[in-house]
Amino acid sequence: MFDTADLPSPERFAAWRESIGVFLEVGLVRAGDEERYDAWAESYLLDDLMLSRCAASATKFDRQPLRVAHDSIDHYMIQVLVRGTIDMTLGRHALSFPTGQVILFDLADTMDTVNSTFDLVSVIIPRRRLAPLLARPDSLNGAAVDPTSATGRLVATYLLSLYQSAPQLSPAEASAAATALVELIALAFNGVGQPGGDQTGGDLPEALAKAELLRVQGFIKAHLAAPDLGPDMIAAALGISRARLYRLFAPVGGIAEHIREQRLRRCLTDLVSAKQAHRQVAEIAYAWGFSDPTHFARAFKQRFGRTPSEVRRAATPLARRDRPSVDPRVGDRLHEDWLAGLG
């Protein structure tokens, strides 16, 4: 649970920006809005799905190309607007979503939205779970389901009901509910057209470089557990020179840093997962390519601000937890660990 209500008004927006900033850039819609800003969010982890309800004052949310390339969060975010509107810029197109709309955002793509004062329920789903069920898995950023259609009403009603029921679900029930939600979302979005019409065009060399970078990042994700994962292995497998790899990853900190970041994120995901609670921290580290537990613990704390053991003790899915926080006035901030673990 995260809530700015107990903070002085001038501090509320900064706290929200810091919290959501683990995967989105957050900005004010109008100068001076921080003086009357409010936000709260309640989140639950169901398997590897993150279910949330949040409400906030008018806010601008962005994911720019460098951010997308750097964090490689390969998830979909589906939102039901309980109250408010969202305006989205998608290429050359401007999209507007009213109250009641069911919207899909592809977090592996760019995002440029402006929310009015809003209340929404959202779920973040790994691509590996939803994409195999979608007819056009890479062409749905900004897609919306007609809220008056049968599938639109089903998705909206189910998401709201699941949020309300989440505190009472057992882990087994949560897992079954998550599977049903993924299948229902696939059913709904397989019936919509491509958002914004034709999205072709743009600079061809830049588009090819982006496609090549995404191909390499996909290979890295599929082979994170391989002990010999590195430039030599990637170059040989994909037919790309080492020099080309270094150029592709230079804007995002280098290929070695990218691999390390993705491995740390996978470790974080396992550490907060109820399904992995039986595994030792060292076992999880070894599974994702870290051969030295001491080095892993040091790198993990440097990246996430807590030791692996501290993160594991704090993580109890489907329940709020009281635990030490950067600022206890805003809540437990556990959702930040879950967001940081996406990937």
Secondary structure as UniProt FT lines:
FT   STRAND          2..3
FT   TURN            5..6
FT   HELIX           9..20
FT   TURN            21..23
FT   STRAND          25..28
FT   TURN            31..32
FT   HELIX           33..36
FT   STRAND          39..46
FT   TURN            47..48
FT   STRAND          49..56
FT   STRAND          59..63
FT   HELIX           65..71
FT   STRAND          75..83
FT   STRAND          86..90
FT   TURN            91..92
FT   STRAND          93..97
FT   TURN            99..100
FT   STRAND          102..106
FT   TURN            107..108
FT   STRAND          111..115
FT   STRAND          118..126
FT   HELIX           127..130
FT   HELIX           131..133
FT   TURN            137..138
FT   TURN            141..142
FT   STRAND          143..145
FT   TURN            147..148
FT   HELIX           150..165
FT   HELIX           166..168
FT   HELIX           171..189
FT   TURN            190..191
FT   TURN            195..196
FT   HELIX           204..222
FT   TURN            223..225
FT   TURN            227..228
FT   HELIX           231..238
FT   HELIX           242..249
FT   HELIX           250..252
FT   HELIX           255..271
FT   HELIX           274..276
FT   TURN            277..278
FT   HELIX           281..287
FT   TURN            288..289
FT   HELIX           293..304
FT   HELIX           308..314
FT   TURN            317..318
FT   HELIX           328..330
FT   HELIX           334..340
//
